[in-house]
Each structure stands twice: as C-alpha cells, then as structure tokens.
Amino acid sequence: MPVKPGMSKDEIIKTLEAEITDVKDKKAMREAVKDASPEQTFETIMAWGYNKRPDAKQKLAATTAIFQFCIIGETGGDWQVKVDKGALSVEKGKAAKANCTITMAINDWKDMSAGKLDPQAAFMAGKIKFAGDMSLAMKLGALLQ
C-alpha cells in the first residue's frame, strides 16, 4: 500500500517500513511514495530514507548548507532542508538565507516523484529552476535518491 495524502507521520513510517526492504531500490521507493504530498515527502519521507542510507550521510559529511525548496501550486509550499556535516533537518517555510534554492511546479514535482520526469531533463526544459550555489545543487542526489 503506497503512502496516501492525509496519512500521519506514524502511518507513513509504518507503510515505508512494510513496503521498502531496500531503500536503494528506486522502483520500490517510487511506488511507495508516488502519491505522497510534498509536505509528506519533506517532513517525513526524506528524513526516513536519508537515515536509512549511511552512504548518503557520508556523501554529505563535509557539507553545511540550506537547500530551499519552493513547490508552486495547490498542495505545494516552501521547505528548508538543512544539512550540517551529514546531519539532516527539515523545516516548513522560507529560510532567511538559503545556499541553494530549487523551484518547481507541483505537477512537475508529482511527475518526478512518480519517475515520469527525469530531473536533468526537467532542468534543461526549464521546469526546475536553481538559484545560488550550483555545486550544492549537484549534491541533491544524495538527499533525493
């Protein structure tokens, strides 16, 4: 059973624990979270997956940055993802000063989450906009995989 809008944090974690045997299995992850809202993704799913992946923590061990995500449209919003030497935290709202800002429409977010839209192709087509430190944008794979 995939994550559905309206599920509580505990229900999401229970669903992920039941559905995902290998957090690196992109197909299983996409299937489990394809209907999740950006709020569910940022506030629960991202941290759950990140904490299950020591390799992601290693990739970001020397990084201290604030990534600002702006998802535009109904059910969208703003989230700041803070990385501090491998530790991850997420807060709803806009950061006073982000190092890297990522902006996209909710429909493109949904398509990317479902695996229908390749992030690089979306960037090339102008569907994802980056501002700030582009070298940090390259590290997003460690967060979003």
C-alpha positions in Angstrom: 0.0 0.0 0.0 1.6 3.3 -1.0 1.7 6.5 1.1 -1.5 8.4 0.6 -2.3 12.1 1.3 -3.7 12.6 4.8 -1.6 9.8 6.4 0.0 10.7 9.7 3.8 10.7 10.1 3.5 7.4 12.0 1.3 5.8 9.3 3.8 6.9 6.6 6.7 5.4 8.5 4.8 2.2 9.1 3.9 2.0 5.4 7.5 2.6 4.4 8.9 0.0 6.8 6.4 -2.6 5.4 6.9 -1.7 1.7 10.6 -1.0 1.4 13.1 -3.7 2.0 16.0 -1.9 0.3 15.9 1.9 0.4 18.2 2.0 -2.6 15.5 0.2 -4.7 14.3 3.2 -6.7 11.4 1.4 -8.2 10.0 0.3 -4.9 10.6 3.7 -3.3 8.8 5.5 -6.2 5.9 3.1 -6.0 5.6 3.6 -2.2 5.7 7.4 -2.4 4.1 8.2 -5.8 1.0 9.7 -4.2 2.7 11.5 -1.3 2.4 15.2 -1.0 5.4 17.5 -0.9 4.7 18.1 2.8 4.8 14.3 3.5 7.9 13.9 1.4 9.9 16.7 3.0 8.7 16.4 6.6 8.7 12.6 6.9 9.9 10.5 3.8 13.1 12.4 3.1 14.5 12.0 6.6 13.3 8.4 6.8 15.2 7.5 3.6 18.2 9.6 4.4 18.6 8.0 7.8 18.5 4.5 6.2 21.3 5.4 3.9 24.8 5.7 5.5 26.2 6.3 2.0 24.1 9.5 1.7 25.3 10.7 5.1 28.9 10.0 4.0 28.5 12.0 0.8 27.3 15.0 2.8 29.6 14.6 5.8 31.6 17.7 4.8 28.6 19.8 3.7 26.9 22.5 5.6 24.1 24.2 3.6 20.5 25.2 3.5 18.5 24.0 0.5 15.3 25.9 -0.1 12.6 24.0 -2.0 9.7 26.1 -3.4 6.9 23.9 -4.8 4.4 26.1 -6.6 0.7 25.3 -6.8 -2.1 23.7 -4.8 -0.6 21.4 -2.0 2.8 22.9 -2.7 4.8 25.1 -0.3 8.2 26.0 0.9 10.6 23.8 2.9 14.2 24.4 4.0 16.4 21.3 4.1 19.4 21.9 6.3 22.5 19.7 6.1 25.1 20.2 8.8 28.1 17.9 8.3 25.9 14.9 7.4 23.0 15.7 9.8 19.7 16.5 8.2 16.8 18.6 9.4 13.7 19.9 7.6 11.6 23.0 8.4 8.5 24.3 6.7 8.8 27.8 5.4 11.4 30.0 3.8 14.9 30.2 5.0 16.3 33.7 5.8 19.4 32.8 3.7 19.5 29.6 1.6 22.6 28.4 -0.1 20.7 26.8 -3.0 17.0 27.4 -4.0 15.1 24.9 -6.1 11.8 26.0 -7.6 9.3 23.9 -9.5 5.6 23.5 -10.2 3.6 20.9 -8.2 2.7 18.9 -11.4 6.4 18.6 -12.3 7.1 17.6 -8.6 4.5 14.8 -8.9 5.9 13.6 -12.3 9.4 13.5 -10.9 8.2 11.6 -7.8 6.5 9.1 -10.0 9.5 8.6 -12.2 7.8 10.1 -15.2 10.1 13.2 -15.4 13.9 12.9 -15.3 15.4 15.7 -13.1 18.1 16.6 -15.6 15.6 16.8 -18.5 13.3 18.9 -16.3 16.2 21.3 -15.6 17.1 21.5 -19.3 13.5 22.2 -20.2 13.3 25.0 -17.5 10.8 23.1 -15.3 13.2 23.2 -12.4 15.0 26.4 -11.5 18.1 26.6 -9.4 19.4 29.7 -7.7 22.5 30.1 -5.6 25.4 27.7 -5.3 25.2 25.3 -8.2 27.8 22.9 -6.8 25.4 22.3 -3.9 22.6 21.5 -6.5 24.8 18.7 -7.7 24.8 17.1 -4.2 21.0 16.9 -4.2 21.1 13.3 -5.4 22.3 12.2 -2.0 19.2 13.7 -0.5 16.6 12.8 -3.1 17.5 9.3 -4.1 
